[in-house]
Amino acid sequence: MDATAQLQASLDAIRARIAAACRAAGRDPSGVRLLPVSKTVDAARLRLAYDLGIREFGENKVQEALAKSEAMADLPDLRWVLIGHLQTNKAKHAARFAGEFQALDSLRVAQALDTQLQKHGRALDVLVQVNTSGEASKFGLAPGEVPAFVRELPAFSALRVRGLMTLALFSEDESRVRPCFVRLRELRDRLRQEAPDGIAMDELSMGMSGDFELAIAEGATTVRVGTAIFGTRSTPDSAYWPDATGHQ
Ligand SMILES: *Cc1c(COP(=O)(O)O)cnc(C)c1O
C-alpha cells in the first residue's frame, strides 16, 4: 500500500470504530467529531490527509503548529486546533492562526489571547481543560474550580467558549479511566444549567487512540486521535505532558 492508501485505511478503520461505539451507545455518529492529531507528522503527510478530505488538525505545541500552518498556507479551509498547554508568551502566535484552542486553564492565558485576537480582528473557539484524573502531572483546572472560572469568561469577547476538554488517566483499567469521562460530562451538564449568557457548554472533547470508544460511551462530542491514524510517534509523550511514562 502506498502512503495515501494506508492513511485512507486508517481513517476508515477509526471511523468504523467510532460508528460502532456510537451504535453501542445509542448515539448518532454525526454527533462525534474525529479530530486527527498530527503532532510530529510532517506537512507532506498532512497534505495527503488533506487530499483525503481532512480539514482540521490537532497540534499540541504552538511552534510546531505555526510552522505547519505556514507550510500549508496554500490549502484553503484548513483549521488548526491547539490541544496543548499554552504559555502566556505564546498567545500572540496562537492568536494569528489557530481556529480553536482546547486547553484553556487560566485567566492570564484568556486575557493574553483575547488581547491578541482583538488586535487581529479574530475570534477563537475555546474549550476549558479540566484535570479529571487528579494527577499532579496533568494540566487543567480541578473540576471544582471550573464553575467560577467559566463565570469570568464573558469578559473576553474574542473567545467563543464551546465546552470542556480532558485527558483521562492513562491506564489499561477501564474502571479507572471511565470515571474521568463521567466527571467531565457531569460537570458539563451542571455548567449548562448555570453558565452565563454567551457561554456554550455543548462540546466534550475527550478520548484518544487508547480510550476513545469509552469516551464516546460517556458522551464525547470530539475525540482526538493521533497514533491510531498516523502511526506511532518517535517523540515520547513526556514531551507533551510531564510524567507520561505509563502511556504506551
Ligand atoms: C497527542 C495528543 C492526543 C492524541 O494522542 P494519541 O494517543 O496519539 O491518539 C490527544 N490529546 C492531546 C492533548 C494530545 O497531546
The ligand as a Gaussian input file, in Angstrom:
#p B3LYP/6-31G(d) Opt

LIG

0 1
 C       -1.186000      13.662000      21.293000
 C       -2.487000      14.044000      21.902000
 C       -3.651000      13.304000      21.653000
 C       -3.681000      12.080000      20.755000
 O       -2.992000      11.033000      21.362000
 P       -2.932000       9.568000      20.678000
 O       -2.720000       8.669000      21.824000
 O       -1.807000       9.603000      19.723000
 O       -4.232000       9.354000      19.993000
 C       -4.833000      13.723000      22.248000
 N       -4.870000      14.811000      23.063000
 C       -3.765000      15.537000      23.323000
 C       -3.884000      16.705000      24.224000
 C       -2.549000      15.190000      22.749000
 O       -1.457000      15.925000      23.000000

